[in-house]
Amino acid sequence: MIVLQFLSHQKPPSVTCPTGPAGATGATGPTGATGPTGATGPTGATGPTGPTGPTGEAGTAASVTVGTVTTAAPGTDASVTNSGTASSAILDFVIPQGATGATGATGATGPTGATGPTGATGPTGATGPTGATGPTGATGPTGATGPTGPTGTLPETQSLSAYSTPTAPVSDGSPLVFDQNGTTNGTAITHTANTSDITINQPGTYYVSYSGSAAPGTGITLPATNLLQIAVNGTPVSGAAALHTFTTSSETQSQAISTLINVTSVPATVTVQNSGGDFQYSNTNLNILKVG
């Protein structure tokens, strides 16, 4: 045994001692706390395939049906969803519509198909315009003469004629005067000689005709336009007139007027009216006949 003694307040000398023999292993101490898990190591090489296991029991067959098919807008994504179960799938499809392609070239005309059955008659269209009149056909044969009808009764003639022979001046706006009566039939038409008014006493339709000659009156300014009109109750009858312009004092003009008048209220007065100035009339004649 080596005993080292040191003097007080002195630094001990450096001495290296030799290692002694190892002592006997002591008893195992308690297990320390588990340390943190280390990092996962690299995957090892795949081992050999094991033997095939026994065949399992037959499972229930699954079913797959198509549910809805929806056309989506062009450019959207297609999708498939299962609205059923894992063993009974119902697949709903959403398929985007493709963009319209360019128009292809016109194909060759196919053969004409068989004529289909005649369709129902449509409604009658509007009547078109009347076509041009066709040529007159040949005259057909004369039919047999029918039996003679019963003898009719002639209606009583209603007529009157009045006239003036000598030349008579008529002032502007005045009627012509007829100084004589010719023939008179019935009582529907009356006239007093040397007056201008012819009186209609029965309602009806009357044919009135006038003829005579006119010339410029003394002192009238030329040219002068003469207007002669048939009037009923002082109102000129439309279209029943004679018009002439005189340019010399020696000129004479023949005049003729005819018209139909319808008289509804009696008595009615028929006159022949002069206008446009003072004129002279000769060989005047007025005839009135009841025609309806």
Backbone as CSV, one residue per row, in Angstrom:
resi,resn,N_x,N_y,N_z,CA_x,CA_y,CA_z,C_x,C_y,C_z
1,MET,0.861,-1.172,0.000,0.000,0.000,0.000,0.888,1.208,0.000
2,ILE,0.592,2.193,-0.893,1.395,3.399,-1.005,0.634,4.507,-0.334
3,VAL,1.300,5.217,0.588,0.709,6.334,1.345,1.437,7.563,0.916
4,LEU,0.639,8.535,0.454,1.182,9.801,0.019,0.857,10.842,1.064
5,GLN,1.800,11.465,1.496,1.623,12.510,2.470,2.010,13.827,1.839
6,PHE,1.176,14.849,2.069,1.432,16.186,1.518,1.637,17.166,2.628
7,LEU,2.534,18.038,2.354,2.747,19.100,3.309,1.682,20.137,3.104
8,SER,1.319,20.779,4.218,0.295,21.816,4.157,0.804,22.915,3.286
9,HIS,-0.193,23.432,2.346,0.030,24.524,1.433,1.034,24.191,0.378
10,GLN,1.151,22.917,0.043,2.031,22.540,-1.034,1.250,21.795,-2.095
11,LYS,1.617,22.068,-3.354,0.951,21.385,-4.486,1.504,20.016,-4.596
12,PRO,0.608,18.987,-4.705,1.131,17.618,-4.739,1.868,17.396,-6.023
13,PRO,2.787,16.577,-6.078,3.565,16.275,-7.273,2.747,15.448,-8.221
14,SER,2.951,15.523,-9.578,2.248,14.750,-10.596,2.848,13.384,-10.631
15,VAL,1.891,12.389,-10.370,2.356,11.021,-10.330,1.423,10.190,-11.149
16,THR,1.845,9.389,-12.077,1.011,8.469,-12.893,1.104,7.106,-12.260
17,CYS,-0.128,6.590,-11.941,-0.204,5.287,-11.314,-0.541,4.242,-12.343
18,PRO,-0.192,3.084,-12.283,-0.528,1.983,-13.189,-1.931,1.510,-12.965
19,THR,-2.653,1.052,-14.114,-4.034,0.562,-14.028,-4.048,-0.774,-13.346
20,GLY,-4.951,-0.858,-12.389,-5.061,-2.108,-11.686,-5.889,-3.104,-12.439
21,PRO,-6.032,-4.320,-12.027,-6.831,-5.367,-12.681,-8.312,-5.051,-12.575
22,ALA,-9.128,-5.444,-13.596,-10.586,-5.196,-13.606,-11.244,-5.933,-12.491
23,GLY,-12.155,-5.250,-11.830,-12.905,-5.904,-10.774,-14.017,-6.753,-11.326
24,ALA,-14.729,-7.413,-10.487,-15.831,-8.300,-10.902,-17.025,-7.462,-11.343
25,THR,-17.843,-7.937,-12.344,-19.031,-7.232,-12.863,-20.067,-7.094,-11.786
26,GLY,-20.529,-5.874,-11.621,-21.553,-5.648,-10.609,-22.920,-6.108,-11.084
27,ALA,-23.843,-6.059,-10.191,-25.227,-6.463,-10.537,-25.827,-5.484,-11.532
28,THR,-26.747,-5.983,-12.450,-27.411,-5.125,-13.479,-28.309,-4.102,-12.821
29,GLY,-28.115,-2.841,-13.256,-28.962,-1.770,-12.717,-30.364,-1.774,-13.340
30,PRO,-31.224,-1.011,-12.790,-32.607,-0.943,-13.354,-32.595,-0.386,-14.787
31,THR,-33.618,-0.820,-15.581,-33.729,-0.365,-17.002,-34.085,1.119,-17.047
32,GLY,-33.329,1.808,-17.853,-33.609,3.251,-17.987,-34.868,3.535,-18.826
33,ALA,-35.275,4.759,-18.794,-36.474,5.156,-19.586,-36.212,4.960,-21.071
34,THR,-37.325,4.604,-21.828,-37.213,4.380,-23.290,-36.867,5.681,-24.003
35,GLY,-35.886,5.622,-24.813,-35.490,6.816,-25.557,-36.421,7.111,-26.739
36,PRO,-36.260,8.222,-27.336,-37.136,8.565,-28.481,-36.890,7.634,-29.655
37,THR,-38.017,7.428,-30.448,-37.925,6.518,-31.601,-36.995,7.115,-32.638
38,GLY,-36.160,6.289,-33.106,-35.227,6.776,-34.108,-35.878,6.899,-35.474
39,ALA,-35.180,7.497,-36.382,-35.705,7.673,-37.751,-35.898,6.329,-38.430
40,THR,-36.974,6.273,-39.330,-37.271,5.016,-40.036,-36.127,4.693,-40.979
41,GLY,-35.731,3.487,-40.926,-34.640,3.064,-41.790,-35.116,2.789,-43.185
42,PRO,-34.252,2.572,-44.085,-34.640,2.298,-45.483,-35.387,0.981,-45.599
43,THR,-36.362,0.947,-46.608,-37.150,-0.282,-46.827,-36.222,-1.390,-47.278
44,GLY,-36.459,-2.487,-46.680,-35.616,-3.617,-47.041,-36.034,-4.245,-48.341
45,ALA,-35.269,-5.145,-48.851,-35.585,-5.826,-50.106,-36.827,-6.672,-49.950
46,THR,-37.660,-6.739,-51.075,-38.904,-7.535,-51.048,-38.547,-9.003,-50.875
47,GLY,-39.250,-9.616,-49.933,-38.995,-11.033,-49.686,-39.654,-11.901,-50.722
48,PRO,-39.403,-13.154,-50.707,-40.000,-14.076,-51.688,-41.509,-14.194,-51.486
49,THR,-42.277,-14.400,-52.586,-43.743,-14.547,-52.507,-44.088,-15.796,-51.726
50,GLY,-45.017,-15.600,-50.803,-45.430,-16.744,-49.995,-46.373,-17.641,-50.756
51,PRO,-46.682,-18.776,-50.213,-47.595,-19.715,-50.890,-49.018,-19.147,-50.973
52,THR,-49.749,-19.519,-52.029,-51.139,-19.053,-52.217,-52.019,-19.602,-51.113
53,GLY,-52.821,-18.679,-50.540,-53.714,-19.114,-49.471,-54.914,-19.844,-50.024
54,PRO,-55.700,-20.429,-49.154,-56.890,-21.171,-49.604,-57.931,-20.211,-50.204
55,THR,-58.723,-20.693,-51.174,-59.776,-19.893,-51.821,-60.850,-19.541,-50.813
56,GLY,-61.215,-18.255,-50.774,-62.268,-17.810,-49.854,-63.658,-18.172,-50.354
57,GLU,-64.660,-17.957,-49.479,-66.051,-18.244,-49.856,-66.507,-17.265,-50.937
58,ALA,-67.419,-17.748,-51.794,-67.947,-16.899,-52.886,-68.707,-15.704,-52.305
59,GLY,-68.370,-14.479,-52.756,-69.066,-13.279,-52.281,-70.356,-13.005,-53.068
60,THR,-71.135,-12.024,-52.597,-72.378,-11.636,-53.293,-72.026,-10.805,-54.525
61,ALA,-72.637,-11.145,-55.682,-72.321,-10.440,-56.930,-72.789,-8.982,-56.843
62,ALA,-71.920,-8.072,-57.221,-72.287,-6.642,-57.243,-73.034,-6.322,-58.542
63,SER,-73.830,-5.212,-58.541,-74.555,-4.789,-59.752,-74.200,-3.342,-60.057
64,VAL,-74.179,-3.046,-61.353,-73.892,-1.679,-61.814,-74.953,-1.310,-62.854
65,THR,-75.666,-0.200,-62.600,-76.662,0.289,-63.562,-76.380,1.763,-63.868
66,VAL,-76.865,2.174,-65.020,-76.702,3.572,-65.414,-77.905,4.359,-64.908
67,GLY,-77.627,5.438,-64.185,-78.700,6.280,-63.661,-79.070,7.376,-64.649
68,THR,-78.718,8.598,-64.328,-79.032,9.720,-65.215,-77.839,10.059,-66.087
69,VAL,-78.158,10.595,-67.278,-77.112,11.095,-68.174,-77.475,12.542,-68.495
70,THR,-76.646,13.455,-68.020,-76.929,14.890,-68.177,-75.920,15.508,-69.129
71,THR,-76.442,16.300,-70.077,-75.553,17.015,-71.009,-75.211,18.368,-70.414
72,ALA,-73.918,18.617,-70.227,-73.462,19.883,-69.644,-73.036,20.834,-70.750
73,ALA,-72.756,22.061,-70.347,-72.332,23.077,-71.314,-70.970,22.721,-71.882
74,PRO,-70.701,23.129,-73.114,-69.381,22.847,-73.698,-68.262,23.445,-72.835
75,GLY,-67.175,22.689,-72.682,-66.026,23.181,-71.934,-66.011,22.774,-70.478
76,THR,-67.133,22.246,-69.940,-67.128,21.798,-68.544,-66.552,20.385,-68.472
77,ASP,-66.183,19.961,-67.221,-65.577,18.643,-67.029,-66.640,17.556,-66.965
78,ALA,-66.273,16.405,-67.511,-67.156,15.242,-67.392,-67.020,14.660,-65.989
79,SER,-68.097,14.045,-65.490,-68.045,13.445,-64.149,-68.973,12.246,-64.084
80,VAL,-68.623,11.328,-63.130,-69.460,10.152,-62.869,-69.606,10.028,-61.361
81,THR,-70.836,9.975,-60.864,-71.076,9.802,-59.433,-71.962,8.590,-59.212
82,ASN,-71.747,7.934,-58.051,-72.525,6.744,-57.688,-73.617,7.178,-56.726
83,SER,-74.864,7.126,-57.211,-75.981,7.480,-56.334,-76.575,6.247,-55.663
84,GLY,-75.918,5.055,-55.892,-76.385,3.830,-55.262,-75.483,3.441,-54.087
85,THR,-75.196,2.131,-53.963,-74.326,1.628,-52.891,-73.106,0.990,-53.537
86,ALA,-72.178,0.517,-52.653,-70.962,-0.104,-53.173,-71.275,-1.400,-53.911
87,SER,-72.311,-2.135,-53.452,-72.635,-3.414,-54.092,-73.740,-3.291,-55.130
88,SER,-74.428,-2.152,-55.120,-75.490,-1.927,-56.114,-75.326,-0.496,-56.627
89,ALA,-74.356,-0.353,-57.497,-73.977,0.991,-57.947,-74.959,1.513,-58.988
90,ILE,-75.286,2.815,-58.868,-76.087,3.530,-59.875,-75.238,4.707,-60.304
91,LEU,-74.765,4.636,-61.516,-73.816,5.639,-61.991,-74.547,6.752,-62.749
92,ASP,-74.353,7.978,-62.257,-74.918,9.156,-62.910,-73.809,9.868,-63.659
93,PHE,-74.049,10.111,-64.996,-73.023,10.695,-65.851,-73.361,12.157,-66.172
94,VAL,-72.357,12.986,-66.139,-72.456,14.360,-66.643,-71.448,14.470,-67.774
95,ILE,-71.968,14.646,-68.996,-71.109,14.657,-70.187,-71.228,16.017,-70.851
96,PRO,-70.139,16.753,-70.990,-70.228,18.081,-71.636,-70.542,17.967,-73.127
97,GLN,-71.328,18.916,-73.578,-71.659,18.962,-75.003,-70.437,19.413,-75.798
98,GLY,-70.206,18.741,-76.883,-69.079,19.132,-77.710,-69.368,20.400,-78.502
99,ALA,-68.333,21.140,-78.817,-68.499,22.340,-79.633,-68.991,21.951,-81.034
100,THR,-69.806,22.842,-81.614,-70.329,22.556,-82.958,-69.195,22.531,-83.962
101,GLY,-69.125,21.455,-84.662,-68.063,21.330,-85.656,-68.379,22.103,-86.923
102,ALA,-67.375,22.261,-87.734,-67.569,22.949,-89.006,-68.546,22.155,-89.883
103,THR,-69.332,22.886,-90.683,-70.300,22.226,-91.561,-69.574,21.378,-92.601
104,GLY,-69.964,20.160,-92.650,-69.335,19.268,-93.614,-69.803,19.546,-95.033
105,ALA,-69.103,18.996,-95.950,-69.484,19.168,-97.359,-70.827,18.489,-97.619
106,THR,-71.619,19.089,-98.515,-72.928,18.523,-98.847,-72.746,17.166,-99.528
107,GLY,-73.446,16.208,-98.962,-73.351,14.875,-99.541,-74.111,14.764,-100.851
108,ALA,-73.842,13.723,-101.540,-74.538,13.491,-102.805,-76.031,13.271,-102.550
109,THR,-76.860,13.719,-103.485,-78.311,13.561,-103.333,-78.673,12.083,-103.395
110,GLY,-79.409,11.667,-102.370,-79.819,10.268,-102.334,-80.940,10.000,-103.318
111,PRO,-81.241,8.784,-103.539,-82.326,8.438,-104.473,-83.677,8.909,-103.936
112,THR,-84.572,9.231,-104.829,-85.903,9.686,-104.425,-86.658,8.547,-103.759
113,GLY,-87.211,8.860,-102.577,-87.949,7.837,-101.855,-89.309,7.596,-102.490
114,ALA,-89.923,6.555,-102.036,-91.251,6.216,-102.553,-92.249,7.295,-102.157
115,THR,-93.232,7.535,-103.004,-94.250,8.549,-102.716,-95.081,8.123,-101.516
116,GLY,-95.164,9.031,-100.522,-95.940,8.743,-99.332,-97.431,8.839,-99.607
117,PRO,-98.227,8.444,-98.653,-99.688,8.517,-98.844,-100.134,9.968,-98.918
118,THR,-101.213,10.219,-99.626,-101.754,11.580,-99.752,-102.243,12.072,-98.406
119,GLY,-101.800,13.296,-98.034,-102.202,13.861,-96.757,-103.646,14.342,-96.796
120,ALA,-104.124,14.698,-95.616,-105.496,15.209,-95.525,-105.602,16.528,-96.272
121,THR,-106.763,16.801,-96.825,-106.981,18.052,-97.561,-106.916,19.227,-96.612
122,GLY,-106.075,20.214,-96.944,-105.936,21.402,-96.109,-107.136,22.320,-96.268
123,PRO,-107.175,23.360,-95.425,-108.295,24.309,-95.533,-108.253,25.049,-96.859
124,THR,-109.416,25.478,-97.321,-109.500,26.208,-98.586,-108.836,27.569,-98.462
125,GLY,-107.948,27.885,-99.380,-107.244,29.167,-99.340,-108.157,30.307,-99.773
126,ALA,-107.619,31.523,-99.593,-108.382,32.706,-99.993,-108.601,32.697,-101.508
127,THR,-109.739,33.252,-101.919,-110.061,33.293,-103.343,-109.104,34.221,-104.071
128,GLY,-108.489,33.730,-105.106,-107.556,34.542,-105.871,-108.283,35.543,-106.749
129,PRO,-107.523,36.448,-107.349,-108.170,37.446,-108.216,-108.823,36.791,-109.429
130,THR,-109.891,37.430,-109.920,-110.615,36.893,-111.076,-109.727,36.949,-112.308
131,GLY,-109.642,35.851,-112.982,-108.817,35.803,-114.185,-109.460,36.557,-115.340
132,ALA,-108.673,36.721,-116.374,-109.187,37.425,-117.554,-110.351,36.639,-118.173
133,THR,-111.279,37.385,-118.746,-112.445,36.743,-119.367,-112.009,35.946,-120.594
134,GLY,-112.411,34.702,-120.629,-112.061,33.864,-121.758,-112.859,34.235,-123.005
135,PRO,-112.468,33.688,-124.119,-113.193,34.010,-125.370,-114.623,33.493,-125.305
136,THR,-115.519,34.191,-126.010,-116.924,33.785,-126.038,-117.073,32.477,-126.798
137,GLY,-117.788,31.547,-126.190,-117.990,30.261,-126.840,-118.978,30.357,-128.000
138,ALA,-119.020,29.299,-128.735,-119.943,29.260,-129.884,-121.387,29.327,-129.392
139,THR,-122.244,29.953,-130.163,-123.657,30.078,-129.808,-124.316,28.707,-129.860
140,GLY,-124.984,28.371,-128.777,-125.664,27.087,-128.727,-126.929,27.090,-129.571
141,PRO,-127.495,25.937,-129.776,-128.732,25.858,-130.590,-129.884,26.572,-129.889
142,THR,-130.784,27.119,-130.663,-131.953,27.817,-130.109,-132.884,26.816,-129.441
143,GLY,-133.277,27.139,-128.225,-134.179,26.235,-127.513,-135.595,26.311,-128.060
144,ALA,-136.388,25.380,-127.605,-137.790,25.343,-128.061,-138.523,26.561,-127.525
145,THR,-139.459,27.069,-128.309,-140.248,28.229,-127.892,-141.168,27.833,-126.754
146,GLY,-141.124,28.622,-125.682,-141.989,28.330,-124.539,-143.422,28.722,-124.824
147,PRO,-144.312,28.306,-123.958,-145.739,28.649,-124.166,-145.950,30.159,-124.003
148,THR,-146.922,30.667,-124.719,-147.245,32.096,-124.643,-147.816,32.417,-123.273
149,GLY,-147.260,33.445,-122.668,-147.751,33.847,-121.356,-149.059,34.584,-121.449
150,PRO,-149.683,34.798,-120.311,-150.961,35.532,-120.313,-150.733,36.967,-120.762
151,THR,-151.742,37.527,-121.379,-151.655,38.904,-121.866,-151.596,39.861,-120.678
152,GLY,-150.544,40.687,-120.679,-150.395,41.637,-119.587,-151.211,42.889,-119.808
153,THR,-151.266,43.668,-118.749,-151.984,44.945,-118.831,-150.962,46.055,-118.944
154,LEU,-151.044,46.814,-120.015,-150.091,47.897,-120.199,-150.375,49.009,-119.200
155,PRO,-149.313,49.527,-118.558,-149.547,50.653,-117.648,-149.929,51.883,-118.435
156,GLU,-150.667,52.748,-117.818,-151.086,53.982,-118.475,-149.861,54.863,-118.706
157,THR,-149.725,55.361,-119.935,-148.592,56.221,-120.268,-148.762,57.572,-119.604
158,GLN,-147.663,58.049,-118.964,-147.638,59.358,-118.349,-146.514,60.143,-119.022
159,SER,-146.894,61.138,-119.869,-145.875,61.892,-120.585,-146.403,63.271,-120.931
160,LEU,-145.431,64.143,-121.271,-145.809,65.498,-121.693,-144.682,66.059,-122.535
161,SER,-145.071,66.837,-123.585,-144.085,67.580,-124.371,-144.516,69.028,-124.447
162,ALA,-143.510,69.925,-124.314,-143.768,71.364,-124.418,-142.699,71.959,-125.304
163,TYR,-143.022,73.086,-126.016,-142.048,73.631,-126.951,-142.275,75.125,-127.164
164,SER,-141.262,75.746,-127.793,-141.350,77.143,-128.240,-140.643,77.234,-129.580
165,THR,-141.301,77.850,-130.541,-140.707,77.961,-131.877,-139.968,79.273,-132.087
166,PRO,-140.589,80.422,-131.801,-139.885,81.681,-132.094,-138.704,81.888,-131.161
167,THR,-137.759,82.711,-131.620,-136.598,83.027,-130.799,-137.044,83.872,-129.615
168,ALA,-136.532,83.508,-128.414,-136.927,84.223,-127.199,-135.669,84.507,-126.376
169,PRO,-135.473,85.756,-125.926,-134.322,86.073,-125.081,-134.550,85.579,-123.656
170,VAL,-133.479,85.104,-123.032,-133.549,84.635,-121.644,-132.387,85.271,-120.900
171,SER,-132.671,85.947,-119.787,-131.634,86.634,-119.015,-130.856,85.648,-118.144
172,ASP,-129.697,86.089,-117.695,-128.818,85.253,-116.871,-129.533,84.837,-115.587
173,GLY,-129.526,83.504,-115.296,-130.142,82.971,-114.081,-131.618,82.691,-114.192
174,SER,-132.213,82.865,-115.363,-133.660,82.645,-115.537,-133.926,81.328,-116.262
175,PRO,-135.167,80.766,-116.088,-135.527,79.538,-116.798,-136.096,79.846,-118.184
176,LEU,-136.042,78.852,-119.065,-136.639,78.979,-120.389,-138.161,78.858,-120.267
177,VAL,-138.894,79.603,-121.090,-140.359,79.549,-121.116,-140.791,78.765,-122.348
178,PHE,-141.741,77.834,-122.150,-142.287,77.033,-123.256,-143.716,77.528,-123.502
179,ASP,-143.939,78.107,-124.712,-145.232,78.758,-124.945,-146.317,77.832,-125.466
180,GLN,-145.945,76.583,-125.811,-146.946,75.649,-126.339,-146.780,74.287,-125.656
181,ASN,-147.899,73.548,-125.565,-147.877,72.142,-125.144,-148.102,71.281,-126.374
182,GLY,-147.345,70.186,-126.455,-147.543,69.244,-127.543,-148.527,68.184,-127.110
183,THR,-148.023,66.940,-126.879,-148.898,65.841,-126.443,-148.815,65.698,-124.927
184,THR,-149.958,65.321,-124.342,-150.025,65.075,-122.898,-150.757,63.767,-122.678
185,ASN,-150.191,62.864,-121.887,-150.823,61.584,-121.547,-150.838,61.446,-120.030
186,GLY,-152.018,61.194,-119.491,-152.142,61.022,-118.053,-152.094,62.344,-117.316
187,THR,-152.063,62.213,-115.990,-152.103,63.406,-115.136,-150.856,63.551,-114.262
188,ALA,-149.880,62.682,-114.469,-148.692,62.728,-113.613,-147.825,63.927,-113.921
189,ILE,-147.920,64.483,-115.188,-147.068,65.596,-115.602,-147.966,66.664,-116.200
190,THR,-147.841,67.896,-115.702,-148.683,68.982,-116.214,-147.841,70.217,-116.482
191,HIS,-148.353,71.056,-117.423,-147.677,72.311,-117.772,-148.706,73.309,-118.282
192,THR,-148.563,74.545,-117.828,-149.413,75.632,-118.329,-148.649,76.351,-119.423
193,ALA,-149.256,76.471,-120.608,-148.590,77.091,-121.758,-148.090,78.490,-121.414
194,ASN,-146.954,78.846,-122.027,-146.305,80.140,-121.860,-145.753,80.358,-120.445
195,THR,-145.401,79.254,-119.779,-144.722,79.311,-118.471,-143.477,78.430,-118.535
196,SER,-142.649,78.533,-117.497,-141.379,77.782,-117.474,-141.463,76.483,-116.682
197,ASP,-142.435,76.343,-115.774,-142.452,75.210,-114.845,-143.230,74.028,-115.400
198,ILE,-142.586,72.845,-115.338,-143.275,71.576,-115.615,-143.498,70.925,-114.257
199,THR,-144.738,70.548,-113.934,-145.055,70.026,-112.604,-145.170,68.506,-112.635
200,ILE,-144.473,67.841,-111.709,-144.565,66.378,-111.522,-145.504,66.139,-110.352
201,ASN,-146.576,65.348,-110.596,-147.617,65.139,-109.584,-147.587,63.754,-108.946
202,GLN,-146.792,62.843,-109.477,-146.729,61.491,-108.913,-145.267,61.128,-108.651
203,PRO,-144.962,60.507,-107.497,-143.588,60.042,-107.261,-143.205,58.988,-108.294
204,GLY,-141.943,58.908,-108.632,-141.479,57.902,-109.571,-140.214,58.351,-110.268
205,THR,-139.828,57.574,-111.272,-138.639,57.874,-112.063,-139.075,58.403,-113.421
206,TYR,-138.443,59.517,-113.850,-138.856,60.188,-115.081,-137.645,60.397,-115.978
207,TYR,-137.899,60.213,-117.288,-136.878,60.489,-118.289,-137.144,61.875,-118.853
208,VAL,-136.124,62.769,-118.788,-136.274,64.151,-119.237,-135.286,64.388,-120.367
209,SER,-135.786,64.939,-121.508,-134.894,65.266,-122.622,-135.219,66.654,-123.146
210,TYR,-134.158,67.396,-123.500,-134.313,68.756,-124.024,-133.494,68.877,-125.301
211,SER,-134.016,69.704,-126.253,-133.263,70.048,-127.452,-133.637,71.465,-127.869
212,GLY,-132.684,72.173,-128.525,-132.931,73.528,-128.966,-131.652,74.164,-129.466
213,SER,-131.741,75.456,-129.785,-130.581,76.207,-130.270,-130.402,77.445,-129.413
214,ALA,-129.121,77.862,-129.248,-128.809,79.041,-128.465,-127.876,79.939,-129.245
215,ALA,-127.987,81.245,-128.969,-127.122,82.244,-129.619,-126.876,83.361,-128.611
216,PRO,-125.821,84.132,-128.804,-125.533,85.225,-127.862,-126.644,86.277,-127.889
217,GLY,-126.956,86.830,-126.703,-127.960,87.871,-126.610,-127.399,89.214,-127.058
218,THR,-128.321,90.172,-127.260,-127.925,91.509,-127.703,-127.094,92.199,-126.620
219,GLY,-125.916,92.721,-127.028,-125.072,93.476,-126.108,-124.196,92.627,-125.187
220,ILE,-124.192,91.310,-125.311,-123.379,90.460,-124.428,-121.901,90.608,-124.768
221,THR,-121.050,90.561,-123.775,-119.606,90.649,-123.980,-119.054,89.296,-124.392
222,LEU,-118.315,89.296,-125.482,-117.742,88.048,-125.991,-116.244,87.986,-125.679
223,PRO,-115.667,86.810,-125.501,-116.380,85.520,-125.516,-117.273,85.363,-124.291
224,ALA,-118.341,84.559,-124.454,-119.303,84.313,-123.374,-119.600,82.825,-123.310
225,THR,-119.562,82.277,-122.101,-119.812,80.838,-121.904,-121.238,80.628,-121.444
226,ASN,-121.982,79.861,-122.215,-123.376,79.558,-121.911,-123.462,78.199,-121.220
227,LEU,-124.188,78.174,-120.081,-124.429,76.925,-119.356,-125.926,76.738,-119.225
228,LEU,-126.437,75.628,-119.783,-127.863,75.310,-119.727,-128.016,74.032,-118.914
229,GLN,-128.881,74.054,-117.866,-129.022,72.922,-116.955,-130.482,72.593,-116.701
230,ILE,-130.761,71.270,-116.551,-132.073,70.828,-116.093,-132.050,70.852,-114.568
231,ALA,-133.101,71.441,-113.958,-133.165,71.570,-112.508,-134.470,71.008,-111.990
232,VAL,-134.431,70.470,-110.746,-135.632,69.986,-110.061,-135.769,70.808,-108.797
233,ASN,-136.895,71.499,-108.677,-137.126,72.406,-107.544,-135.997,73.421,-107.400
234,GLY,-135.456,73.866,-108.535,-134.428,74.890,-108.544,-133.017,74.395,-108.370
235,THR,-132.823,73.088,-108.108,-131.486,72.514,-107.913,-131.044,71.797,-109.177
236,PRO,-129.907,72.197,-109.775,-129.454,71.527,-110.999,-129.227,70.036,-110.778
237,VAL,-129.595,69.228,-111.771,-129.385,67.779,-111.731,-127.956,67.499,-112.200
238,SER,-127.214,66.755,-111.411,-125.819,66.477,-111.745,-125.696,65.790,-113.104
239,GLY,-124.832,66.343,-113.966,-124.579,65.752,-115.272,-125.582,66.118,-116.347
240,ALA,-126.666,66.825,-115.958,-127.696,67.177,-116.948,-127.477,68.614,-117.392
241,ALA,-126.469,68.841,-118.263,-126.118,70.199,-118.650,-125.513,70.211,-120.045
242,ALA,-125.582,71.417,-120.678,-124.910,71.664,-121.956,-124.084,72.937,-121.789
243,LEU,-122.822,72.891,-122.255,-121.897,74.009,-122.045,-121.261,74.389,-123.383
244,HIS,-121.267,75.722,-123.680,-120.641,76.181,-124.928,-120.157,77.615,-124.756
245,THR,-118.993,77.921,-125.331,-118.448,79.279,-125.297,-118.617,79.916,-126.678
246,PHE,-119.304,81.053,-126.710,-119.532,81.795,-127.948,-118.429,82.836,-128.114
247,THR,-117.885,82.930,-129.332,-116.822,83.896,-129.610,-117.241,84.974,-130.601
248,THR,-118.383,84.761,-131.341,-118.902,85.764,-132.277,-120.389,85.942,-132.030
249,SER,-120.911,87.101,-132.358,-122.324,87.391,-132.119,-123.238,86.664,-133.084
250,SER,-122.698,86.202,-134.223,-123.531,85.521,-135.221,-123.569,84.007,-135.030
251,GLU,-122.882,83.525,-134.035,-122.780,82.066,-133.824,-124.067,81.515,-133.218
252,THR,-124.480,80.333,-133.697,-125.629,79.609,-133.142,-125.179,78.190,-132.771
253,GLN,-125.616,77.703,-131.598,-125.190,76.384,-131.127,-126.396,75.506,-130.810
254,SER,-126.422,74.312,-131.421,-127.477,73.340,-131.086,-127.129,72.692,-129.741
255,GLN,-128.169,72.440,-128.947,-127.971,71.868,-127.612,-128.920,70.702,-127.403
256,ALA,-128.440,69.694,-126.656,-129.287,68.537,-126.320,-128.872,68.026,-124.942
257,ILE,-129.850,67.757,-124.087,-129.619,67.251,-122.723,-130.632,66.153,-122.457
258,SER,-130.192,65.064,-121.798,-131.122,64.012,-121.373,-130.645,63.451,-120.040
259,THR,-131.605,63.066,-119.191,-131.248,62.532,-117.872,-132.443,61.812,-117.266
260,LEU,-132.186,61.035,-116.225,-133.241,60.421,-115.419,-133.308,61.150,-114.090
261,ILE,-134.520,61.409,-113.613,-134.689,62.027,-112.291,-135.588,61.129,-111.453
262,ASN,-135.317,61.074,-110.172,-136.119,60.266,-109.245,-136.864,61.219,-108.327
263,VAL,-138.181,61.249,-108.434,-139.009,62.168,-107.648,-139.645,61.398,-106.511
264,THR,-139.358,61.829,-105.290,-139.915,61.148,-104.105,-140.959,61.987,-103.395
265,SER,-140.907,63.295,-103.622,-141.866,64.185,-102.956,-142.547,65.046,-104.011
266,VAL,-143.872,65.078,-103.975,-144.632,65.844,-104.981,-145.490,66.896,-104.279
267,PRO,-145.843,67.957,-105.017,-145.459,68.230,-106.406,-144.002,68.671,-106.500
268,ALA,-143.365,68.363,-107.652,-141.993,68.780,-107.930,-141.991,69.558,-109.239
269,THR,-141.072,70.520,-109.327,-141.028,71.400,-110.493,-139.756,71.147,-111.290
270,VAL,-139.915,70.953,-112.610,-138.787,70.769,-113.512,-138.669,72.014,-114.376
271,THR,-137.443,72.585,-114.439,-137.173,73.746,-115.291,-135.873,73.541,-116.049
272,VAL,-135.679,74.396,-117.095,-134.412,74.412,-117.840,-133.792,75.779,-117.586
273,GLN,-132.654,75.832,-116.853,-132.077,77.068,-116.354,-130.953,77.583,-117.265
274,ASN,-130.990,78.890,-117.556,-129.945,79.555,-118.333,-129.003,80.291,-117.388
275,SER,-127.666,80.204,-117.653,-126.692,80.959,-116.868,-125.491,81.274,-117.732
276,GLY,-124.710,82.289,-117.289,-123.525,82.707,-118.024,-123.719,84.001,-118.783
277,GLY,-124.935,84.536,-118.765,-125.211,85.778,-119.486,-126.579,85.733,-120.133
278,ASP,-126.879,86.758,-120.937,-128.159,86.811,-121.657,-127.993,86.133,-123.008
279,PHE,-128.857,85.125,-123.268,-128.778,84.378,-124.516,-130.173,84.283,-125.136
280,GLN,-130.213,83.993,-126.442,-131.472,83.809,-127.170,-131.625,82.333,-127.542
281,TYR,-132.845,81.817,-127.308,-133.119,80.400,-127.556,-134.234,80.285,-128.593
282,SER,-134.104,79.273,-129.465,-135.124,79.030,-130.498,-135.303,77.534,-130.688
283,ASN,-136.501,77.179,-131.215,-136.823,75.763,-131.498,-136.569,74.863,-130.282
284,THR,-136.975,75.337,-129.102,-136.754,74.558,-127.877,-137.868,73.549,-127.712
285,ASN,-137.514,72.394,-127.165,-138.472,71.316,-126.982,-138.095,70.528,-125.727
286,LEU,-139.065,70.297,-124.838,-138.833,69.552,-123.605,-139.827,68.405,-123.526
287,ASN,-139.321,67.161,-123.362,-140.158,65.967,-123.255,-139.866,65.285,-121.913
288,ILE,-140.941,64.875,-121.221,-140.830,64.170,-119.938,-141.709,62.930,-120.012
289,LEU,-141.106,61.762,-119.641,-141.831,60.471,-119.679,-141.618,59.745,-118.354
290,LYS,-142.686,59.286,-117.733,-142.598,58.497,-116.501,-142.224,57.072,-116.868
291,VAL,-141.101,56.586,-116.312,-140.607,55.235,-116.677,-140.609,54.271,-115.486
292,GLY,-140.952,54.753,-114.334,-140.958,53.835,-113.198,-141.565,54.455,-111.973
